[in-house]
Amino acid sequence: MNKNIKEQLTKGPIALYEQMRQKVMALIVERQLKPHDPVPSEGELADLFGVSRRTSKQALELLAKEGILYRLPRRGTFLAENTETMLKAAALSGMSLVPQQAVVIVVPMLDEFIGLAVTAFLQEGAFHGWEVLIRVTGNDLEQEDAILREISSGGRVRGIVLFPGERRMCGQEVLRLHLNDFPVVIIDRVFREVDITAIYHDHFLGAYEMTKYLIDKGHRNVGFISEPITGIMSREDRYYGFIQAQLDAEIPFMINAIISDWDNNQKDSSRLERFFEQNPDMTALFCSNDLVAIQVMNIAEELGRKIPEDLSVVGFTDLMISRVGRVSLTTVMKSPEQLGKKAFGLLLQKMASEGSRIESVKLPTQIIERGSVRKLNM
């Protein structure tokens, strides 16, 4: 095999089947194969390069998908039309035999938190020499499926990180990619019905520790407000953490002091006023995220309740908005930078694993204490 081509094939953080794919292309050039000439079989390639038949098969399937080869059942694999000239020109010019490899991060939108996670993902990808593409679904499941079909079918994309957004089920294309061992990592969520590798913050422990923090400050009557909970792992875990902390402290939680379907897109002052009237002993509120917490604090003060003198309020995420305003918000921080960086590392592991199971990763959270909580006399 040509020395320059051989050296070119061994650089970079490339999965074994991808390295094998490049070696097959170099072998085609070296042997001067013509269109419709047979290419060595999976078994022959495995013996020649010392890899598994599965790795050889993956390499040939990738080349067939890109139109460089074609495969005929029970007859073998052959060089496609118009491939010979391209391969020889690439070899003689020293150009890469393949398009630049890419990974894709698919997100529902680019808000503050997701934007910071994507930035960290891009930086980590650049450090490791990968091109990173970004696709936005608009929080639409059909659009997500269409994007995943498109980016997984071209052969250039080697792995996908998916931020599913606010939905309750695993999409069909995610499931298909998972079943076909295509490297996919779910970010900031878990699909409980499918064991897909994921990276997410420990929402349960974060909520547990924040509730315990309120209890340690003397609060025994704590309410909980969340946007719709059912089916969204992060919200469910925060709710369970809130309940468990009170059970462990042997404090009966107030079932009437829970709103589990808050709509943060509308300012429902009358509902919150009734909520306060029904829970006159409530001294603190745990809100499922910072945006809910900020809206609740604003409505509460309009209704004559001062924060934190009359009501302590905490949130979850640590968005920029939690640090401004008359009262800064005590909240649970989940680092988007850590999430994006670690997600890229986990995707690299998936791409190198050849379908082996890679365990999900749970990241720690941290309580950020600001001005929205008052310590009660105990």
N, C-alpha and C positions, 0 to 999 in steps of 0.2 A: 504494500500500500504506500502511496506517495507520502513522504514524511511530513510535508507542510499540512496536507489534509489531515493526517493522523493527529498532529499537534492541535489543529484547529478543533478537533472533535472532543478534546478532553478538558477544555476550559469551562469554568463557570459552574454555578449551582444548578446542575441539570439532572433531572430524574434519569434513572438507568434506562428506561425504555426510550427516552429522548436521545440519550447518547447512542443507543443502539440504532435508532432511526437515522442518525447522522452517519453512522458507520456503514449502514446499508447504502446510503446515497453515495458515499465515497467509493464503496465497492463497485457500484454500477459504473462510475467514471473509470476506475482503475481497470476493470475488465472490458471497457469499451462496448458495453451492451447496446444493442440496437432496439428500436421500437418493436415490441411484441416478442423480444427475447425473454426466456424464462429467468426469473430471479431465484437465487437459492431459497430453499424451503425453510420453514420455521425450525425444523430439526437441524438442518445443515448450518443455519446461522447460529443456532444455540451452541453447536459443537465448535464452530469456527471461532466464536468470540467468548466462549465460556460463560454463557448466560442461560437463563431458563427458557423453555419453549414459550412460556407465557410472555416473557419480555420480548422475544422475537416476534410473536404474534401481534403484540401491541404496536411494535414499530412498523410492521407491514400494514396494519390496519390504518395507522396514521397516514402513511404514504399513499395508501389507496384513497383515503378520504380527501387528500389534497390533489388527487389526479395524477400523481407521479407514477403510480402503479395501478394495475387492475387485477382483480382476483377472480378466477373461475372455479366453481365448485368441482372438486375431485380432479382438477387438471393442474392447478398451481397458480403462481403469481407471475405477472409479466410486466415489462416496461411499457408505459403508455406512449401514445403518439406525442411528438413535439417536446419530449422530455430530454432527449440526448443532448441537443444543442445547449439548452439552459444549464445542464449540469456541467458540461465541459467548459463553458464560458465562466461559470462561477469558480471552478477549480483553477483555471489558468490565471484568473484575475486576483485570486486570493480572497475573493468575497466569501461570505458565509454561505453555506449550502442550504440554509433554511432562513425564512423570514425571522426577524428578531422575535424572540419569545416574549409572551405577555401573560400577565395575570389580570384579572378584572375584579373590581370591588363594585358590587351592585347595592345601591342604597335607595330607600324610599323617597328621600328628599335630602337637601343639604342645609339643615339647620345648624345651630351653634355646636351642639354636641357631636353630631355626625360629621360636620365639617372638620372638627379638630381630630376626630378619629381617622378620617380619610387622609388628612394632611400627614399624620404620623405614619400611616400605611404607605403613602407615596414616598416619604423620606426613607423608610426602611427598604422599600423596593428598589429605589435608586442606589442605596448603599450596596445591595446585593447584585446589582447589575441587571435588573428586570425592568421592562416597560410595564407600567401600570395604567390600565384603562379604567375609567369611571363611567358607570351607567346608572341612570335615575329612573325608577319605576313609577313615580308619582303615587306610591302607596296603592297601586292597582295590581291585583293578582294576575289578571290576564296579561297586562303589560310585562310583569315580571316573567311569566312563562315564555312570552315571545322573546324577550331579551336573552333569557337563558338558552333557549333553542338556538338563537342566532350565534351567540358567542361561543357555544360549545361545539358547533358543527364545522367551523372553519379550519381547525387543526393548529392554528397559531396559539390559541389560548390554552395554557397548561393547567390553570387552576382558577377557582372562583371563590371569593369571599362574599357572602350574602348577608345583608342586614335586612331582615324580613319586614321590619316596621310593625305597625299595629294591626296584626291579623291573627286569626285563631287556628289556622291550619297550615299544614305543609303543602305547598303547591305541587302539581303533577310533575313539572319539569325538575324541581329539586329532588323529588323522589326518584325520577328516572335517572338523573345523574348519579345519585347515591347508589342505586342498584347496579349501575354500570361501572362503579368504582372510579368515576371521574372525581378528581380532587375538589371537594367543596367543604368550606368551613362556614358555619353559621355564626354570626357575630351579634352579641348582646341579647340573644334569645336562645331558647331551647324548644325544639318540637318534641313534646313528650311522647308522641305516638311513633316517632321514628328516631332511631339511634344514630343521628348524624353528628359528626364531630363539631363541637361548638366552643366558643370562648365568650364568657359573660361574667359580669360581676356577681358577687354573692348577695343577691337582693334580700334573701331571707335573713342572713346574719346582719346585714346592714340595718334592716328594719328592727330586728331584735335588739341590737345594741342601742339604736336610737330610742326605742321605747323604754329600755332599761335606764337610759340617760334621763329621760323625763321622770321615771319613777324615783331615781336617785335624787332628783331635784325636788321631790316631795309631792309630785302629781299622782293622785290616785284615781282621778276621773278623767280619762283621756279618750277623746273621740278620734275617729278615723274617716277621712274623706278621700275617695279615689274616683278616677274615671272608670268606665266599665271594666270589671276585673276578670270575669270568666273567660278562660281560654288564652289569656295573655300571661305568659310565664312570669315576667318581671313583676307585674301587679299582683298576681296570685301569691308569689313568694313574699312580697312586702307585707301583704295582708296577714299571711300565716306567721311571719316573724313578729308582727305587732301583737297578734293573739298569744303566741307562745311565750313571749316575754312576760305578759301579764299573768298567764297561768303559772309560770315558774316562780313569779313573785307572790303567788297566791292572792292576786287581786282580781276580783270578778270584773270582767270587762263589761261595758255598758252596751248591750245589743242595740239599744235605741240610738246610740251615739255613733252609728256607722252609716255613711253614705257610700254606696258601692257603684253608683251610676252617675257621678257628677259630670255635667257637660261644661267643659271649660271654655267652649266657644260662645256661650251666652252667660250674661251676668245675672244670675238668678238670686237676687237679693231677698226676695220673699221666702224662698225655700230655706235659705241660710238663717233667716230670722226665725222661722218656725223651728228649725233645728236647734237653735240656741234656747228657745222657749221650752222645748221638750227636754232639754238637758241643762237645767239651771246650775247644777253642781259641777259641770265640766270646766276644768281649769286649763286644759291643753288640747291641742289638735295635731295629729300626725297626718300630713297630707302626702299623697303617694308620689308627687313630684313637685318641683319648685314652682312650675307655672300655676298649678292648683293652689299651692300655698300662698303665692303672691296675690292671686285673685281673692282668696278667702280673707287674707289680712286686710286688703283694701275694702272689701264689703263689710267686714267686722267693724272697722273703724268708722265707716259711714253710718253703721248702726249704733255707734256710740260706745263700742268696746275698744279700749286701748290695748295695743300690743307693746310689751308683754304684760303690762300691769294687770289687765283684766283677763287676758287670754294669751297663753304661750302657743306658738305655732312653729312647726318644723316641716322641712321638705325633704326631697331626695333628688340628687344629681349634682348640685353645685353649679348651676348655670350662672352666667355673668349677672343676670338680673337679680340674683339673690344677694348680691353685694352692694346694691344701690337702693335708694329710697330712704324714707324716714327711719325705718327699722330694717337693718340687714338681717337676713334669714339664716338661722341655724339649720344645717342640712347635712345629709349624708353625701359625701363626695364619691363619685365613681369616675376614675380618670379616663377620659377619651383617648389621651395620648398613649397611655399604657395599653388600652384596648386595641388601638390600631397597630401599634408596634408588635404586640404579642400575637395578633391575628396573622400578621405576615409570617412570623416564625412558625406558627402552627400550620399554615398553608404549605410552607416549604417541607415540613415533615410529611404532610399528606402526599405531596407530589413525589417524594422520594420513597414512599412506603409500598408502592405497587399494590394498592388495594388492602393492605394490612390495616387493622383497626388502630386508630390513633385516639387516645383518650381526650375527652373534653377538658377544658381548663377553666377553673373558677377563680376570678381575681378578687382580691380583698377591697373593701371600702373603708372610708374614714369619716368620722364625725367632724364637721367643721362648726365650731361654736362661735356664734355671733350674738346679735342683740335681741332675738325674738323669743327668748326663753327666760322666765323669771324663776328663781329658786323660792319655794314656799317654805314657811316656817313649819318645822316638823315636830 
